[in-house]
Amino acid sequence: MSALTHYRLSNHVLDRLINDASNEPRQLTDDHRRSLSARLRAVGAVEHRRLDAWVVENAGRPSSPFHWSPSSARRVLAGGALRRRSARSCSTLDAVDEEIDDVLARAARAGHPGSLPAWLASCTPGGLAVVRAEAATWATHVDEVAASLRAPWAYAPSDAYYDVARARTTLRGRRDLIVSPNEGRVLIRVRPGAPGRSAGAGLRADLTIDALADPDGLASRLAVGVWPEAGVVLVVEGTMSDLRAGGRDLVRAAVALRSRAERSAA
Amino acid sequence: MTTLLAAPHSVLEVLRGQRGRRPPTNRSAAAVLRTRLDEGLRRRIGAGHRETPLTIGPASLRARVPGGGSPSALVRAVLVTQILQLVAAGYLVEQPFDDAVGAWRAAGPQGELHSYFEALDAQERARLASDVTAHGFTLTHSLGTVPRSWSPRTAVRAHQRLADGDVVLRDLVDLMIGTTDAPLASLVLLDVTTGPLDEGAERVMRYHALVQTLRTCAVPLRTSIFSTGTGELWSTEVDDELLNRAADDVLALFAEESAP
């Protein structure tokens, strides 16, 4: 049975959770990968699809098309800024500025329409300042979570990506911090707002995708979701039942996506 | 309470205060406050659950100002908040109205307020522009430069469920500086309002301190409110008495809102 546990974000709660987590290694094998691939192939896909925790949490619900805004850009920019800042000492705002300058330089080289560099390049100076403020605020939220950790940690170098063989599907697992206690690893995601009813399913999806993206299929000991605005922590343990539940939720999300595509085509 | 009216200090100097006088970060008050609120609300709600949760926010605690809730006053408040966000990000605001509108548009605003703004005729827009410019001038000249090392963040939201979700406290702090992760209290909260400061403003200051304490489990150093209408700043250190008064405000408001 998979379990989702709820905690209040108090001092050292993350350390306690990490210390108490099971050390038993769990691994996704080639059989698991083949099984997931077969199930996603069975769903079928007209075009290449991307599945992630957001799709899992919102499966079946109508959604508006994605567009860039200061709030949708903040996580990407804040993540880049924090990695930049960990390489050399500077203020968060300075790191955000450098990150935005870097993205703008990319836009000048090749800003594909609809991409973050192209959108940033189209912003007014005032608009860019709001993007900077949003990113800096988000970076500080992530930083406060990181600062409360005693075990060694690092900003995640990128999200986890896994292409499901012959299923025209890419899985994306979001992760902001990776904690490396004595054994194994723990994933931490920092999220806006307050957790909804499907937040656990989203965390399990992140846990499963992260394990699939690991070359050896090793699962994290925990997937931790932190909602700083609500002061809430949700935790999913990296057990086989949670990994299986994560896989099932991804397939369910693919079915919901396909049904929605069929409805809109009709 | 520090009251500053057209004084030669910058708002940020008052917010920073004297470093040597900062108390240790209080990490025990949050649990006591939460228990008190949960028990107080549960007593009033009784054994069952409310059909819909009661949402409380700073606006619920603000005194009603004549014309304060009009669309033009709300648009003005939104635009002045945008100016604060620009200043905190280190942007040099030269055309307060145009810069604020540009910043607002970048966020992709939707809803009635934005429709109201876009439907303004030239005369109404000019009136709003001169109003926002005046408030923006007061803000930028009083605030001072926000040092980058103070980790300024703007529009920081909070969301706290109490009494098993029957009551939801929502909050939005315009500017937050400092950190919760320090041995000495250093987190400072600033609300910016375009209206005059009154008893409601005091309640809002307390409310910000309460919700941030519940959210982070660390008591902030100081809570403050600045009026761009009068140039007045109210700032006070956060202590147990202030937090308990904030809890009283919430309980009283709940009793008022749920009275038959």
Interface residues (C-beta under 8 A of the other chain):
Chain A: R8 L9 S10 N11 H67 S69 P70 S71 S91 T92 L93 D94 D97 C123 T124 P125 G126 G127 L128 A129 V130 V131 R132 A133 E134 A136 T137 T140 H141 D143 E144 A147 S148 P192 G193 A194 P228 E229 A230 G231
Chain B: R27 A30 A31 Q82 Q85 L86 A88 A89 G90 Y91 D98 D99 A100 G102 A103 R105 A106 A107 G108 R148 S149 S151 P152 R153 T154 A155 V156 R157 A158 H159 Q160 R161 T179 T180 D181 L214 R215 T216 C217 A218
